[in-house]
């Protein structure tokens, strides 16, 4: 069950007659208006695009290595120690 929301923003697009026919057919199949179908499809595509950037996917082997390094981190390198000292100097409380 969909809840009606107050839609105030407008989105316009020009498409071919053939593309519009495909969109209309898909909207009919789902029992939606063309507008509702297009908005829903655009939101789903946007969420997938964002997830591709924000979600890190690791193989099983990489997950295990990552977890092991979190549980048993290596000692800090000289460069890391130097960077931490510089950070503390710049960002003093």
Secondary structure, DSSP 8 states (H G I E B T S, - for coil): ----------------HHHHHHHHHHHHHHT--HHHHHHHHHHHHHHHHHHHHH-----HHHHHHHHHHHHS-----HHHHHHHHHHHHHT--
